Amino acid sequence: MIRVEGVTHRFGNLAVLNDVWFHVPRGEVFGFIGPNGAGKTTTIRMMATLLEPLEGRILIDGLDVVDSPAAVRKILGFMPDSFGVYERVTVSEYLEFFAAAYDLPIRARGRTVEAVMELTELTSLRERLVSTMSKGMKQRLAIARTLLHDPKVLILDEPANGLDPRARIEMRDLIDQLKGMGKTILLSSHILTELSDMVTSVAILERGRVLAAGSIDEIGQKLRPERAVRVALLSYADNTEAVFRAVEGVRFVERSPDGDLRIGHEGDDRTVSRIVAAAVNAGLQVVRVEPERDDLEHIFLEVTRGELQ
């Protein structure tokens, strides 16, 4: 749905992006991460048709952002990190104004505004002045604005920035709803713990270069071919760990502080299947077998160098 192909950009003599490539599949919630100054905002502005790359191209649903900017804007919803709102209007007036700006038919505007207010849980605030709203509610209003023309693709730059814990949870739930509606969503954020719960694929950018791109599991496996599962048993015998060490592909077995066994292995799900089969054949009472997921923060620290941008 989004393809960034060999994009390079400079501001004067300052190189901001250098041969950037990544792909966001249709229907994906994709994390675009990197330290400050890495080039994320410049890339996002190009996707949003606000800036043209010096080299390379960006395609949104097959449309080139340089050749067909008007067509791209019809299928794209963009919420920048810093966005302005008209303070002295109500929520409904604000959305009705932008519905008109999007050139929605007059007869459809009212229904559309009601629908996006319901989706973003702003219906009860329809007569509230924007100036009296919290940061979290203004973030919801900004997303409501981007949804008025029913875009296929959403680009949200730091949508959880500055929100309290409850507002972050509500924002995460809203993004989950939008994913369920079939939207393709690109999220840029510094809050990696939040992204871990929402995204399955990422691109990691540092000093204008993509250091890693793809699914979190794929990147994690390239960094660490050895995987691990956690196994919880009702009881443990003297030979319990030996049962698992004998399984083909198992590299280590260790007891975690919480009592679970952490079993490191090479290979894919077939190795996990052999681990489970060994436990059953040995008569062990298995409570839980849980593959360890790659942690986005650990991947980020392993991939990036932490150099000043």
Secondary structure in CASP SS format (residue, H / E / C, confidence):
PFRMAT SS
TARGET T0000
AUTHOR 0000-0000-0000
METHOD secondary structure of the structure
MODEL  1
M C 1.00
I E 1.00
R E 1.00
V E 1.00
E E 1.00
G E 1.00
V E 1.00
T E 1.00
H E 1.00
R E 1.00
F E 1.00
G C 1.00
N C 1.00
L E 1.00
A E 1.00
V E 1.00
L E 1.00
N E 1.00
D E 1.00
V E 1.00
W E 1.00
F E 1.00
H E 1.00
V E 1.00
P C 1.00
R C 1.00
G C 1.00
E C 1.00
V E 1.00
F E 1.00
G E 1.00
F E 1.00
I E 1.00
G C 1.00
P C 1.00
N C 1.00
G C 1.00
A C 1.00
G C 1.00
K H 1.00
T H 1.00
T H 1.00
T H 1.00
I H 1.00
R H 1.00
M H 1.00
M H 1.00
A C 1.00
T C 1.00
L C 1.00
L C 1.00
E C 1.00
P C 1.00
L C 1.00
E E 1.00
G E 1.00
R E 1.00
I E 1.00
L E 1.00
I E 1.00
D C 1.00
G C 1.00
L E 1.00
D E 1.00
V C 1.00
V C 1.00
D C 1.00
S C 1.00
P H 1.00
A H 1.00
A H 1.00
V H 1.00
R H 1.00
K H 1.00
I H 1.00
L E 1.00
G E 1.00
F E 1.00
M E 1.00
P C 1.00
D C 1.00
S C 1.00
F C 1.00
G C 1.00
V C 1.00
Y C 1.00
E C 1.00
R C 1.00
V C 1.00
T E 1.00
V H 1.00
S H 1.00
E H 1.00
Y H 1.00
L H 1.00
E H 1.00
F H 1.00
F H 1.00
A H 1.00
A H 1.00
A H 1.00
Y C 1.00
D C 1.00
L C 1.00
P C 1.00
I H 1.00
R H 1.00
A H 1.00
R H 1.00
G H 1.00
R H 1.00
T H 1.00
V H 1.00
E H 1.00
A H 1.00
V H 1.00
M H 1.00
E H 1.00
L H 1.00
T C 1.00
E C 1.00
L C 1.00
T H 1.00
S H 1.00
L H 1.00
R C 1.00
E C 1.00
R C 1.00
L E 1.00
V H 1.00
S H 1.00
T H 1.00
M C 1.00
S C 1.00
K H 1.00
G H 1.00
M H 1.00
K H 1.00
Q H 1.00
R H 1.00
L H 1.00
A H 1.00
I H 1.00
A H 1.00
R H 1.00
T H 1.00
L H 1.00
L C 1.00
H C 1.00
D C 1.00
P C 1.00
K C 1.00
V E 1.00
L E 1.00
I E 1.00
L E 1.00
D E 1.00
E C 1.00
P C 1.00
A C 1.00
N C 1.00
G C 1.00
L C 1.00
D C 1.00
P H 1.00
R H 1.00
A H 1.00
R H 1.00
I H 1.00
E H 1.00
M H 1.00
R H 1.00
D H 1.00
L H 1.00
I H 1.00
D H 1.00
Q H 1.00
L H 1.00
K H 1.00
G H 1.00
M C 1.00
G C 1.00
K C 1.00
T E 1.00
I E 1.00
L E 1.00
L E 1.00
S E 1.00
S C 1.00
H C 1.00
I C 1.00
L H 1.00
T H 1.00
E H 1.00
L H 1.00
S H 1.00
D C 1.00
M C 1.00
V C 1.00
T C 1.00
S E 1.00
V E 1.00
A E 1.00
I E 1.00
L E 1.00
E E 1.00
R C 1.00
G C 1.00
R E 1.00
V E 1.00
L E 1.00
A E 1.00
A E 1.00
G E 1.00
S E 1.00
I H 1.00
D H 1.00
E H 1.00
I H 1.00
G H 1.00
Q H 1.00
K H 1.00
L H 1.00
R C 1.00
P C 1.00
E C 1.00
R E 1.00
A E 1.00
V E 1.00
R E 1.00
V E 1.00
A E 1.00
L E 1.00
L C 1.00
S C 1.00
Y C 1.00
A C 1.00
D C 1.00
N C 1.00
T H 1.00
E H 1.00
A H 1.00
V H 1.00
F H 1.00
R H 1.00
A C 1.00
V C 1.00
E C 1.00
G C 1.00
V E 1.00
R E 1.00
F E 1.00
V E 1.00
E E 1.00
R E 1.00
S C 1.00
P C 1.00
D C 1.00
G C 1.00
D C 1.00
L E 1.00
R E 1.00
I E 1.00
G E 1.00
H E 1.00
E C 1.00
G C 1.00
D C 1.00
D H 1.00
R H 1.00
T H 1.00
V H 1.00
S H 1.00
R H 1.00
I H 1.00
V H 1.00
A H 1.00
A H 1.00
A H 1.00
V H 1.00
N H 1.00
A C 1.00
G C 1.00
L C 1.00
Q C 1.00
V E 1.00
V E 1.00
R E 1.00
V E 1.00
E E 1.00
P E 1.00
E C 1.00
R C 1.00
D C 1.00
D C 1.00
L H 1.00
E H 1.00
H H 1.00
I H 1.00
F H 1.00
L H 1.00
E H 1.00
V H 1.00
T C 1.00
R C 1.00
G C 1.00
E C 1.00
L C 1.00
Q C 1.00
END
